[in-house]
Amino acid sequence: MGLLALFLLLAIAAVSLGSLRFARERVAADLTLAERVAERQLDQDQARLVQAARVLSADFGFRDAIASGDAPTINSALGNNARRIRANAAIVLDLDGRVLASTLDGALGADPGLHALFLRARDHGGADGIVTFAGRPRIVVVSPVLAPVAIAWVVLGFDLDDATVRQMAGLTGSEVAVLTQTPGGDQLSATSVDSSQRLELARALAEPPSVDEENRLRLHFDGSEYLALRVPVDSGGGTSVVLLQSVDAALAPYQRLVGALAGLLALAFLAAAFASRWVARTVSEPIQRLADAADAVSHGDYAQTLPDDTQDEIGRLSASFNAMSRAVAAREDQISRLAYTDLLTGLANRAGIQRDGADLLAGAREHGAVVVDINIARFKTINDTLGYDVGDQVICEVARRLRQMLREDDPVARLSGDNFAILITGPLAQDLAGLHQRIEDRFASPVEVSGTPLDMSLAVGMARFPEHGSDMGQLLRNAEIALHVAKRRQSGYAVYAPELEQNRRTHLSLLSELRHAVERDELRVYLQPKVQVRSGAVHSAEALVRWVHPQRGLIPPGEFIPFAEQAGRIGMLTRWMLFNVMRLTRELAEEGEPLRVSVNVAAQDVQDARFPAEIDDLLVRSGASPEHLRLEITESGVMDNPERALAVLHDLRDRGFSLSLDDFGTGYSSLAYLRRLPVAELKIDRSFIHGMHEDGEAAQLVRSTIGLGHTLGLSVVAEGVELAQEWQLLQDFRCDEIQGFYASRPLPVEDFLRWRAEHAPFLAQRAQHALS
């Protein structure tokens, strides 16, 4: 209806504008016709005056009176003829243009318009035109009095006054005004309008004119719009006749037509409104019911149903809506279930245990509760080595064992890939060590997947309610902090304590400052000597990084290196260490004190095919030789992707670098992989060295490892040697080098060089004594 109303209004506006344009065109045409009629009227008046002047000039008595200078006779004849032809002025001029007789009162004076017409008449034997003299615009005829030559000139004038222009207005159908040019501007001399409108018309004509494209004037007076045409009628341009026609008057018939049309359109609009209202009530009520039902569904009310017993479009739409509502309700249930459930195991997810645990915690304040975060150790290795299908089976088996271990109402959740959480309430929550033992017992037996037994090792973090958190979100977070501590300490399980979080924040703060530590030269290279067991000589050392923090002082590597590995910053440290060690070995070689320095290489670098090229760049920048460097790698770094790691290691060896396998015995590599590794050195982990002088099995294991290394053509280094008994046993086992506090702690470079110079004789003597 709004569009229809707009269309009708536009239609009425178009008709109105068209009518206005047509009315203006009609007025313009009428003005053109009026101009021709007015010009014809003036021509007829001039012709009549010319004929009257000729009659007067031919009158014998008049000529005789002029010839004899009989003034009374001249005046009498002049006045009689002027009255007869209704001339407003009659004048007799001598041959020089002086007035001999006149019907006008007062002196005529030297009127320029009349004088110019007289001169033209004298030159052409007569003249006529419209001129202004004696203060009035007049139609004037100048004719000679011949006897038989010109003896005088007779002038007849007909005023263009209000009566004349009203007659002209009657003939032209237009309002008429006569304008006379004066020094002060155009002056309204005569007009056909009423005297009450005369002043307003004069004011409108005096304003600057608005002219259309046809040079017609546009005037506004008496509350109406007029089109006017100005016709100059004086050869000198001093007098003009203005023809005016009212546009509003011409528009009035069309306005009545537009009014009638508007009435008809209004009736049509009301009829259309009534009909559309009836149609809308028939169609929109079912649609409104459908809209209300859809709104209810959008707010979660899926019980809405619509009548669908009709076969029309509304009935089919209602049936489709009912089916959609049921389907949406079913999907909402499924989405809600998926939002709180882990698809693989059927356990709750993080959101699920938070929702279920909130209700249990509300009633657990008396006996307490504990949230346990459990992580499967080495799960990534299982996935990478045996495949994700096996990994999924392991996850499902872990979920099954956890579910069997607990009561039915204890929530169990899978938080992420290899992380689980349980919430335990009641007395069991008070004995955390017993709870951990119970978990260990449950996973003591291997998980068998496709006939392959897999030992399960778990890391556990615990947070108690309400001491460590008042809601599930906080308890899960704190249990995760404890889990990370348990994994770092390799302690099996850890219980949350506020200082753990402070330590975690400190580590995060250090990690953010680590990049600036490199830029500000806060890192230092420390060297720990590697002593040859048989000779006591020190030809090599291991480079270790230390951080001298401007506020915290000396920070040991265990405080920041593990977090740098987790955050992906370890590569930056490795490259800093390599460059500085390369520069150190070059300087020592130039001083005649060559030293082979071992540098630990991160697992991610071992897996990076670009790493050898980066080391080449460091060698060029430092000017060092690869023979003075030994790169230490770990078993775990190789086993993440053995084939890729082997390619990188062979590339490094081909460049002249010596490789060492660090922490041997703590990883999971087989002899087959060990044979393929291009290493020149094995380093036995300190966990095997410590206490071996009191443990025969440990000593035998170390002896076998040394023998294995020598069989493979490798030199063997024992780490963590702290006692003379350990030195003696390693010497007996023919170990090549030792490294540990028994020889020296890690030292700054200057202290290391001083130590080597001072202790070399003692170490040689010690070795000889041990051999003897």
VEXDREN-247317 format. One record per residue (C-alpha): residue number from 1; x, y, z. Coordinates in steps of 0.05 Angstrom, whole numbers. Example, Ala and Ser with C-alpha at 12.3 -4.5 7.8 and 13.67 -1.06 7.14 Angstrom:
BEGIN
(site 1,(246,-90,156))
(site 2,(273,-21,143))
***
This chain:
BEGIN
(site 1,(0,0,0))
(site 2,(59,46,13))
(site 3,(86,33,-56))
(site 4,(18,44,-87))
(site 5,(10,110,-49))
(site 6,(78,131,-72))
(site 7,(61,114,-144))
(site 8,(-4,153,-140))
(site 9,(31,214,-110))
(site 10,(83,211,-165))
(site 11,(28,206,-217))
(site 12,(-8,267,-189))
(site 13,(58,305,-185))
(site 14,(74,287,-258))
(site 15,(5,311,-281))
(site 16,(12,375,-241))
(site 17,(81,390,-269))
(site 18,(57,373,-339))
(site 19,(-3,419,-331))
(site 20,(42,475,-306))
(site 21,(88,466,-365))
(site 22,(29,464,-414))
(site 23,(-2,526,-383))
(site 24,(63,564,-390))
(site 25,(70,542,-463))
(site 26,(-2,564,-476))
(site 27,(11,632,-443))
(site 28,(74,640,-485))
(site 29,(36,625,-548))
(site 30,(-19,674,-529))
(site 31,(33,728,-515))
(site 32,(62,718,-584))
(site 33,(-7,726,-615))
(site 34,(-21,786,-570))
(site 35,(43,818,-594))
(site 36,(20,814,-666))
(site 37,(-50,842,-648))
(site 38,(-19,900,-609))
(site 39,(28,917,-666))
(site 40,(-31,916,-715))
(site 41,(-72,960,-669))
(site 42,(-16,1011,-665))
(site 43,(-7,1009,-740))
(site 44,(-82,1022,-750))
(site 45,(-81,1081,-702))
(site 46,(-20,1110,-738))
(site 47,(-55,1101,-806))
(site 48,(-117,1136,-780))
(site 49,(-75,1195,-756))
(site 50,(-38,1199,-821))
(site 51,(-104,1203,-859))
(site 52,(-130,1256,-812))
(site 53,(-67,1297,-819))
(site 54,(-72,1294,-894))
(site 55,(-144,1317,-893))
(site 56,(-127,1375,-847))
(site 57,(-66,1394,-890))
(site 58,(-109,1395,-953))
(site 59,(-163,1439,-923))
(site 60,(-163,1505,-964))
(site 61,(-184,1550,-908))
(site 62,(-132,1519,-862))
(site 63,(-78,1528,-914))
(site 64,(-101,1599,-928))
(site 65,(-100,1616,-854))
(site 66,(-29,1590,-848))
(site 67,(-8,1627,-909))
(site 68,(-39,1693,-884))
(site 69,(-16,1681,-813))
(site 70,(-89,1684,-787))
(site 71,(-76,1654,-717))
(site 72,(-150,1651,-695))
(site 73,(-169,1613,-757))
(site 74,(-110,1565,-749))
(site 75,(-127,1551,-677))
(site 76,(-200,1541,-692))
(site 77,(-188,1493,-749))
(site 78,(-134,1456,-710))
(site 79,(-180,1446,-650))
(site 80,(-240,1425,-691))
(site 81,(-200,1372,-727))
(site 82,(-167,1346,-663))
(site 83,(-235,1337,-630))
(site 84,(-263,1304,-692))
(site 85,(-209,1250,-694))
(site 86,(-202,1248,-618))
(site 87,(-129,1268,-622))
(site 88,(-99,1288,-555))
(site 89,(-51,1337,-586))
(site 90,(-50,1380,-649))
(site 91,(7,1426,-667))
(site 92,(26,1469,-726))
(site 93,(101,1480,-738))
(site 94,(134,1529,-785))
(site 95,(187,1506,-833))
(site 96,(240,1513,-779))
(site 97,(201,1472,-729))
(site 98,(175,1531,-688))
(site 99,(105,1524,-659))
(site 100,(54,1567,-694))
(site 101,(-8,1537,-660))
(site 102,(-22,1482,-609))
(site 103,(-80,1450,-572))
(site 104,(-35,1437,-513))
(site 105,(-34,1484,-455))
(site 106,(32,1516,-437))
(site 107,(98,1521,-475))
(site 108,(118,1458,-514))
(site 109,(192,1468,-505))
(site 110,(247,1433,-543))
(site 111,(222,1361,-539))
(site 112,(278,1316,-568))
(site 113,(230,1260,-589))
(site 114,(184,1307,-628))
(site 115,(243,1345,-657))
(site 116,(275,1280,-683))
(site 117,(208,1260,-715))
(site 118,(202,1330,-747))
(site 119,(271,1325,-777))
(site 120,(255,1257,-806))
(site 121,(189,1284,-835))
(site 122,(224,1344,-866))
(site 123,(274,1298,-899))
(site 124,(222,1248,-924))
(site 125,(161,1291,-936))
(site 126,(125,1265,-874))
(site 127,(136,1216,-815))
(site 128,(98,1179,-761))
(site 129,(116,1140,-699))
(site 130,(110,1135,-624))
(site 131,(149,1187,-586))
(site 132,(145,1219,-518))
(site 133,(134,1293,-515))
(site 134,(100,1338,-465))
(site 135,(114,1283,-415))
(site 136,(70,1230,-447))
(site 137,(81,1174,-497))
(site 138,(40,1187,-559))
(site 139,(26,1160,-629))
(site 140,(49,1220,-671))
(site 141,(41,1238,-745))
(site 142,(79,1297,-777))
(site 143,(50,1318,-845))
(site 144,(67,1378,-890))
(site 145,(18,1434,-908))
(site 146,(29,1444,-983))
(site 147,(11,1507,-1022))
(site 148,(37,1478,-1068))
(site 149,(103,1473,-1032))
(site 150,(108,1461,-958))
(site 151,(90,1524,-919))
(site 152,(82,1490,-851))
(site 153,(78,1424,-815))
(site 154,(18,1397,-778))
(site 155,(30,1348,-718))
(site 156,(-25,1303,-692))
(site 157,(-14,1261,-628))
(site 158,(-55,1205,-598))
(site 159,(-40,1189,-524))
(site 160,(-22,1118,-502))
(site 161,(-63,1126,-438))
(site 162,(-101,1078,-393))
(site 163,(-163,1080,-438))
(site 164,(-121,1064,-500))
(site 165,(-85,1005,-467))
(site 166,(-150,978,-439))
(site 167,(-177,977,-509))
(site 168,(-113,943,-531))
(site 169,(-120,893,-473))
(site 170,(-190,877,-497))
(site 171,(-164,862,-566))
(site 172,(-103,821,-544))
(site 173,(-133,785,-485))
(site 174,(-73,807,-443))
(site 175,(-59,858,-390))
(site 176,(-21,917,-422))
(site 177,(28,966,-393))
(site 178,(66,1024,-425))
(site 179,(136,1039,-400))
(site 180,(171,1104,-414))
(site 181,(246,1111,-405))
(site 182,(266,1167,-359))
(site 183,(334,1187,-328))
(site 184,(313,1151,-264))
(site 185,(293,1088,-301))
(site 186,(230,1060,-333))
(site 187,(166,1093,-312))
(site 188,(97,1062,-317))
(site 189,(57,1111,-360))
(site 190,(-6,1072,-372))
(site 191,(-35,1004,-355))
(site 192,(-97,963,-362))
(site 193,(-95,935,-291))
(site 194,(-138,962,-235))
(site 195,(-113,1023,-199))
(site 196,(-105,981,-135))
(site 197,(-54,937,-171))
(site 198,(-19,993,-208))
(site 199,(33,1007,-154))
(site 200,(49,932,-145))
(site 201,(56,923,-220))
(site 202,(103,983,-224))
(site 203,(145,954,-168))
(site 204,(148,885,-203))
(site 205,(169,917,-269))
(site 206,(223,958,-234))
(site 207,(257,896,-203))
(site 208,(313,861,-241))
(site 209,(277,819,-292))
(site 210,(277,742,-293))
(site 211,(281,720,-366))
(site 212,(265,651,-394))
(site 213,(297,618,-455))
(site 214,(251,656,-502))
(site 215,(268,724,-471))
(site 216,(200,727,-437))
(site 217,(197,761,-370))
(site 218,(173,726,-307))
(site 219,(137,771,-258))
(site 220,(102,759,-192))
(site 221,(50,808,-168))
(site 222,(-20,804,-139))
(site 223,(-1,735,-113))
(site 224,(4,705,-183))
(site 225,(57,687,-233))
(site 226,(56,725,-299))
(site 227,(94,716,-364))
(site 228,(107,782,-399))
(site 229,(132,803,-467))
(site 230,(164,872,-475))
(site 231,(153,903,-544))
(site 232,(193,967,-561))
(site 233,(147,1013,-600))
(site 234,(191,1075,-602))
(site 235,(245,1078,-655))
(site 236,(291,1109,-602))
(site 237,(275,1053,-553))
(site 238,(246,1101,-502))
(site 239,(176,1072,-501))
(site 240,(155,999,-494))
(site 241,(90,962,-491))
(site 242,(90,905,-441))
(site 243,(39,848,-452))
(site 244,(25,805,-390))
(site 245,(-15,741,-381))
(site 246,(-27,703,-315))
(site 247,(1,633,-313))
(site 248,(-43,617,-253))
(site 249,(-105,637,-292))
(site 250,(-84,592,-350))
(site 251,(-69,536,-301))
(site 252,(-136,540,-264))
(site 253,(-174,492,-311))
(site 254,(-119,441,-306))
(site 255,(-116,447,-231))
(site 256,(-190,430,-228))
(site 257,(-174,369,-272))
(site 258,(-116,349,-226))
(site 259,(-162,356,-166))
(site 260,(-213,310,-199))
(site 261,(-158,261,-216))
(site 262,(-132,262,-145))
(site 263,(-202,247,-119))
(site 264,(-209,188,-166))
(site 265,(-140,161,-146))
(site 266,(-156,169,-72))
(site 267,(-219,128,-82))
(site 268,(-178,76,-120))
(site 269,(-127,75,-64))
(site 270,(-181,64,-11))
(site 271,(-211,8,-52))
(site 272,(-142,-25,-60))
(site 273,(-129,-17,15))
(site 274,(-194,-51,32))
(site 275,(-181,-108,-17))
(site 276,(-109,-118,6))
(site 277,(-131,-117,79))
(site 278,(-180,-172,64))
(site 279,(-127,-213,27))
(site 280,(-77,-200,83))
(site 281,(-124,-225,137))
(site 282,(-136,-287,96))
(site 283,(-61,-302,85))
(site 284,(-23,-267,140))
(site 285,(-57,-298,201))
(site 286,(-28,-367,187))
(site 287,(38,-335,169))
(site 288,(37,-297,235))
(site 289,(24,-361,273))
(site 290,(84,-391,236))
(site 291,(127,-330,253))
(site 292,(107,-335,327))
(site 293,(124,-409,327))
(site 294,(191,-395,294))
(site 295,(207,-342,346))
(site 296,(191,-392,402))
(site 297,(237,-443,369))
(site 298,(292,-391,365))
(site 299,(287,-384,441))
(site 300,(293,-459,452))
(site 301,(220,-480,454))
(site 302,(217,-539,407))
(site 303,(148,-562,429))
(site 304,(114,-515,380))
(site 305,(69,-549,329))
(site 306,(25,-518,275))
(site 307,(-39,-546,244))
(site 308,(-20,-578,178))
(site 309,(-86,-611,158))
(site 310,(-95,-567,95))
(site 311,(-64,-582,28))
(site 312,(-49,-511,7))
(site 313,(18,-476,12))
(site 314,(7,-456,84))
(site 315,(-9,-528,104))
(site 316,(53,-555,69))
(site 317,(95,-500,100))
(site 318,(68,-516,169))
(site 319,(84,-590,160))
(site 320,(155,-572,139))
(site 321,(161,-527,199))
(site 322,(139,-582,246))
(site 323,(190,-630,216))
(site 324,(244,-577,220))
(site 325,(228,-563,293))
(site 326,(235,-637,310))
(site 327,(300,-642,272))
(site 328,(328,-580,305))
(site 329,(310,-607,374))
(site 330,(345,-673,358))
(site 331,(407,-636,333))
(site 332,(407,-591,394))
(site 333,(408,-653,438))
(site 334,(465,-681,397))
(site 335,(504,-615,398))
(site 336,(494,-609,472))
(site 337,(520,-680,482))
(site 338,(580,-667,436))
(site 339,(595,-602,472))
(site 340,(607,-640,537))
(site 341,(631,-708,511))
(site 342,(696,-734,480))
(site 343,(678,-771,417))
(site 344,(734,-822,419))
(site 345,(727,-847,491))
(site 346,(655,-827,509))
(site 347,(683,-792,571))
(site 348,(667,-721,589))
(site 349,(711,-667,558))
(site 350,(737,-605,595))
(site 351,(670,-570,591))
(site 352,(635,-633,614))
(site 353,(676,-644,676))
(site 354,(671,-571,694))
(site 355,(595,-576,689))
(site 356,(589,-642,726))
(site 357,(643,-624,777))
(site 358,(609,-559,797))
(site 359,(550,-597,827))
(site 360,(596,-647,863))
(site 361,(640,-593,893))
(site 362,(579,-559,923))
(site 363,(570,-618,970))
(site 364,(643,-636,981))
(site 365,(665,-582,1029))
(site 366,(660,-628,1090))
(site 367,(704,-686,1065))
(site 368,(741,-648,1010))
(site 369,(756,-667,939))
(site 370,(816,-672,893))
(site 371,(824,-660,818))
(site 372,(876,-705,786))
(site 373,(908,-687,719))
(site 374,(940,-748,685))
(site 375,(986,-748,625))
(site 376,(1010,-808,585))
(site 377,(1085,-805,579))
(site 378,(1116,-815,509))
(site 379,(1048,-816,476))
(site 380,(1075,-776,417))
(site 381,(1127,-830,406))
(site 382,(1072,-883,404))
(site 383,(1033,-842,353))
(site 384,(1094,-828,309))
(site 385,(1122,-899,313))
(site 386,(1060,-943,314))
(site 387,(1009,-898,281))
(site 388,(949,-859,303))
(site 389,(903,-919,302))
(site 390,(946,-952,356))
(site 391,(948,-886,393))
(site 392,(871,-883,393))
(site 393,(868,-954,421))
(site 394,(917,-935,477))
(site 395,(873,-874,493))
(site 396,(811,-917,497))
(site 397,(846,-968,542))
(site 398,(870,-914,589))
(site 399,(799,-886,592))
(site 400,(771,-956,607))
(site 401,(820,-968,664))
(site 402,(807,-900,695))
(site 403,(733,-912,692))
(site 404,(740,-981,725))
(site 405,(784,-953,780))
(site 406,(732,-902,804))
(site 407,(662,-901,830))
(site 408,(606,-892,780))
(site 409,(591,-820,801))
(site 410,(665,-797,799))
(site 411,(673,-754,737))
(site 412,(727,-775,687))
(site 413,(746,-731,628))
(site 414,(794,-730,570))
(site 415,(820,-659,568))
(site 416,(864,-664,506))
(site 417,(902,-715,464))
(site 418,(939,-751,520))
(site 419,(912,-714,582))
(site 420,(857,-740,628))
(site 421,(826,-711,690))
(site 422,(786,-743,747))
(site 423,(749,-713,805))
(site 424,(748,-754,869))
(site 425,(708,-737,932))
(site 426,(705,-770,1000))
(site 427,(759,-804,1042))
(site 428,(801,-825,982))
(site 429,(813,-751,967))
(site 430,(850,-744,1034))
(site 431,(905,-795,1018))
(site 432,(939,-767,956))
(site 433,(999,-814,960))
(site 434,(951,-873,965))
(site 435,(911,-846,907))
(site 436,(974,-841,864))
(site 437,(993,-912,883))
(site 438,(924,-936,864))
(site 439,(933,-903,795))
(site 440,(1002,-935,788))
(site 441,(975,-1003,806))
(site 442,(919,-997,755))
(site 443,(970,-984,700))
(site 444,(1024,-1032,724))
(site 445,(1006,-1083,672))
(site 446,(1023,-1065,599))
(site 447,(970,-1043,551))
(site 448,(965,-1095,496))
(site 449,(949,-1068,427))
(site 450,(946,-1114,366))
(site 451,(987,-1166,404))
(site 452,(1041,-1115,423))
(site 453,(1049,-1100,498))
(site 454,(1062,-1026,514))
(site 455,(1085,-1004,583))
(site 456,(1047,-944,608))
(site 457,(1082,-889,646))
(site 458,(1039,-834,674))
(site 459,(1053,-765,702))
(site 460,(1002,-740,753))
(site 461,(986,-671,780))
(site 462,(937,-660,838))
(site 463,(899,-600,866))
(site 464,(856,-604,929))
(site 465,(788,-572,940))
(site 466,(779,-522,971))
(site 467,(852,-506,990))
(site 468,(876,-501,918))
(site 469,(814,-474,884))
(site 470,(740,-459,895))
(site 471,(715,-481,827))
(site 472,(731,-533,774))
(site 473,(765,-484,727))
(site 474,(815,-462,779))
(site 475,(826,-534,804))
(site 476,(839,-560,734))
(site 477,(888,-503,721))
(site 478,(926,-515,786))
(site 479,(927,-591,775))
(site 480,(958,-577,706))
(site 481,(1012,-535,739))
(site 482,(1028,-592,786))
(site 483,(1029,-640,727))
(site 484,(1082,-599,691))
(site 485,(1124,-599,755))
(site 486,(1117,-675,760))
(site 487,(1139,-683,688))
(site 488,(1198,-637,696))
(site 489,(1221,-670,761))
(site 490,(1204,-740,735))
(site 491,(1175,-752,804))
(site 492,(1113,-791,784))
(site 493,(1064,-742,816))
(site 494,(1063,-672,846))
(site 495,(1012,-634,889))
(site 496,(998,-562,874))
(site 497,(1027,-509,918))
(site 498,(1024,-433,909))
(site 499,(1100,-429,902))
(site 500,(1095,-474,840))
(site 501,(1053,-422,806))
(site 502,(1102,-368,827))
(site 503,(1158,-409,797))
(site 504,(1118,-418,734))
(site 505,(1107,-343,729))
(site 506,(1181,-332,741))
(site 507,(1198,-381,686))
(site 508,(1149,-347,638))
(site 509,(1179,-280,656))
(site 510,(1249,-306,643))
(site 511,(1227,-335,577))
(site 512,(1201,-268,554))
(site 513,(1268,-237,575))
(site 514,(1310,-291,542))
(site 515,(1309,-259,473))
(site 516,(1333,-193,503))
(site 517,(1387,-231,541))
(site 518,(1420,-249,474))
(site 519,(1414,-178,449))
(site 520,(1443,-149,514))
(site 521,(1501,-199,518))
(site 522,(1477,-228,584))
(site 523,(1494,-301,566))
(site 524,(1562,-332,582))
(site 525,(1599,-394,557))
(site 526,(1622,-442,612))
(site 527,(1668,-501,598))
(site 528,(1669,-568,636))
(site 529,(1732,-609,621))
(site 530,(1731,-679,593))
(site 531,(1791,-715,622))
(site 532,(1824,-774,588))
(site 533,(1822,-830,639))
(site 534,(1888,-863,622))
(site 535,(1932,-801,612))
(site 536,(1896,-746,651))
(site 537,(1902,-700,591))
(site 538,(1848,-649,576))
(site 539,(1840,-640,501))
(site 540,(1765,-628,500))
(site 541,(1708,-598,540))
(site 542,(1633,-589,539))
(site 543,(1605,-519,529))
(site 544,(1548,-500,575))
(site 545,(1507,-436,575))
(site 546,(1498,-392,636))
(site 547,(1454,-330,642))
(site 548,(1479,-272,683))
(site 549,(1413,-234,695))
(site 550,(1421,-161,714))
(site 551,(1372,-168,772))
(site 552,(1369,-242,788))
(site 553,(1443,-256,782))
(site 554,(1469,-323,755))
(site 555,(1411,-366,729))
(site 556,(1427,-440,720))
(site 557,(1406,-472,654))
(site 558,(1354,-516,686))
(site 559,(1314,-454,702))
(site 560,(1305,-430,630))
(site 561,(1328,-483,579))
(site 562,(1267,-530,588))
(site 563,(1220,-472,578))
(site 564,(1259,-447,519))
(site 565,(1251,-516,487))
(site 566,(1176,-515,499))
(site 567,(1168,-445,471))
(site 568,(1211,-458,410))
(site 569,(1267,-410,432))
(site 570,(1320,-464,440))
(site 571,(1344,-455,368))
(site 572,(1363,-383,384))
(site 573,(1405,-406,443))
(site 574,(1438,-462,402))
(site 575,(1460,-413,348))
(site 576,(1487,-364,399))
(site 577,(1526,-419,433))
(site 578,(1553,-447,367))
(site 579,(1577,-379,343))
(site 580,(1612,-361,408))
(site 581,(1644,-430,415))
(site 582,(1668,-427,343))
(site 583,(1700,-360,356))
(site 584,(1731,-387,421))
(site 585,(1761,-449,387))
(site 586,(1790,-405,331))
(site 587,(1824,-360,382))
(site 588,(1852,-418,422))
(site 589,(1878,-451,359))
(site 590,(1912,-386,338))
(site 591,(1944,-382,408))
(site 592,(1972,-453,402))
(site 593,(1925,-484,453))
(site 594,(1874,-522,410))
(site 595,(1812,-549,445))
(site 596,(1755,-591,419))
(site 597,(1690,-564,449))
(site 598,(1624,-603,450))
(site 599,(1559,-564,440))
(site 600,(1490,-592,453))
(site 601,(1443,-590,393))
(site 602,(1368,-586,404))
(site 603,(1322,-641,378))
(site 604,(1287,-593,331))
(site 605,(1353,-575,298))
(site 606,(1369,-648,286))
(site 607,(1302,-653,249))
(site 608,(1314,-589,208))
(site 609,(1344,-600,139))
(site 610,(1367,-527,138))
(site 611,(1410,-534,200))
(site 612,(1475,-555,165))
(site 613,(1472,-495,119))
(site 614,(1461,-449,179))
(site 615,(1523,-478,212))
(site 616,(1563,-465,149))
(site 617,(1543,-392,154))
(site 618,(1565,-390,227))
(site 619,(1633,-421,208))
(site 620,(1644,-368,155))
(site 621,(1626,-312,203))
(site 622,(1669,-339,260))
(site 623,(1728,-364,218))
(site 624,(1730,-429,257))
(site 625,(1746,-500,235))
(site 626,(1695,-557,243))
(site 627,(1749,-604,270))
(site 628,(1749,-565,335))
(site 629,(1674,-575,346))
(site 630,(1635,-635,369))
(site 631,(1559,-634,364))
(site 632,(1522,-672,418))
(site 633,(1454,-701,401))
(site 634,(1404,-740,443))
(site 635,(1370,-806,428))
(site 636,(1301,-774,435))
(site 637,(1319,-720,383))
(site 638,(1337,-775,333))
(site 639,(1278,-820,348))
(site 640,(1224,-767,335))
(site 641,(1237,-778,260))
(site 642,(1296,-825,250))
(site 643,(1302,-821,175))
(site 644,(1301,-745,172))
(site 645,(1350,-741,231))
(site 646,(1398,-790,197))
(site 647,(1399,-747,135))
(site 648,(1416,-685,175))
(site 649,(1470,-721,216))
(site 650,(1504,-750,155))
(site 651,(1504,-680,124))
(site 652,(1538,-652,186))
(site 653,(1590,-708,187))
(site 654,(1605,-696,113))
(site 655,(1620,-624,131))
(site 656,(1674,-647,180))
(site 657,(1637,-643,246))
(site 658,(1647,-697,298))
(site 659,(1582,-723,329))
(site 660,(1568,-749,399))
(site 661,(1507,-787,425))
(site 662,(1489,-755,491))
(site 663,(1452,-787,551))
(site 664,(1460,-856,521))
(site 665,(1417,-908,555))
(site 666,(1358,-862,573))
(site 667,(1325,-864,505))
(site 668,(1292,-919,464))
(site 669,(1338,-929,405))
(site 670,(1356,-999,384))
(site 671,(1424,-1026,364))
(site 672,(1401,-1024,292))
(site 673,(1392,-948,295))
(site 674,(1456,-940,336))
(site 675,(1496,-974,281))
(site 676,(1466,-926,229))
(site 677,(1482,-863,268))
(site 678,(1546,-828,242))
(site 679,(1571,-813,313))
(site 680,(1642,-818,339))
(site 681,(1627,-816,413))
(site 682,(1578,-845,465))
(site 683,(1564,-808,529))
(site 684,(1538,-853,585))
(site 685,(1484,-817,625))
(site 686,(1501,-797,697))
(site 687,(1442,-839,723))
(site 688,(1483,-902,707))
(site 689,(1548,-876,737))
(site 690,(1521,-852,803))
(site 691,(1529,-907,857))
(site 692,(1557,-960,810))
(site 693,(1615,-973,858))
(site 694,(1563,-1000,907))
(site 695,(1517,-1034,856))
(site 696,(1548,-1093,818))
(site 697,(1492,-1095,766))
(site 698,(1500,-1021,751))
(site 699,(1575,-1030,744))
(site 700,(1566,-1089,698))
(site 701,(1517,-1049,655))
(site 702,(1568,-992,649))
(site 703,(1623,-1042,631))
(site 704,(1579,-1073,577))
(site 705,(1561,-1004,548))
(site 706,(1635,-985,544))
(site 707,(1650,-1050,510))
(site 708,(1592,-1041,462))
(site 709,(1618,-971,444))
(site 710,(1688,-996,431))
(site 711,(1661,-1053,389))
(site 712,(1626,-1002,345))
(site 713,(1690,-962,340))
(site 714,(1666,-905,385))
(site 715,(1701,-869,441))
(site 716,(1661,-870,507))
(site 717,(1652,-813,556))
(site 718,(1622,-822,626))
(site 719,(1582,-763,652))
(site 720,(1570,-744,725))
(site 721,(1633,-774,755))
(site 722,(1638,-747,826))
(site 723,(1678,-799,866))
(site 724,(1748,-828,861))
(site 725,(1717,-899,864))
(site 726,(1677,-883,802))
(site 727,(1740,-857,767))
(site 728,(1776,-921,786))
(site 729,(1721,-967,760))
(site 730,(1717,-928,695))
(site 731,(1792,-933,687))
(site 732,(1786,-1008,699))
(site 733,(1730,-1012,647))
(site 734,(1776,-976,597))
(site 735,(1729,-916,590))
(site 736,(1761,-863,546))
(site 737,(1741,-798,581))
(site 738,(1705,-775,644))
(site 739,(1666,-712,657))
(site 740,(1639,-690,724))
(site 741,(1651,-654,789))
(site 742,(1708,-701,808))
(site 743,(1750,-667,756))
(site 744,(1718,-598,756))
(site 745,(1652,-560,756))
(site 746,(1635,-520,694))
(site 747,(1680,-458,693))
(site 748,(1682,-391,657))
(site 749,(1729,-394,597))
(site 750,(1786,-356,632))
(site 751,(1780,-399,695))
(site 752,(1778,-462,652))
(site 753,(1843,-444,617))
(site 754,(1876,-428,683))
(site 755,(1850,-493,713))
(site 756,(1876,-534,655))
(site 757,(1946,-504,663))
(site 758,(1947,-514,738))
(site 759,(1916,-583,743))
(site 760,(1944,-618,682))
(site 761,(2005,-645,719))
(site 762,(1963,-668,777))
(site 763,(1913,-704,731))
(site 764,(1969,-738,694))
(site 765,(2000,-761,760))
(site 766,(1931,-785,784))
(site 767,(1922,-825,720))
(site 768,(1990,-858,726))
(site 769,(1978,-874,798))
(site 770,(1912,-907,782))
(site 771,(1945,-949,727))
(site 772,(2000,-972,774))
***
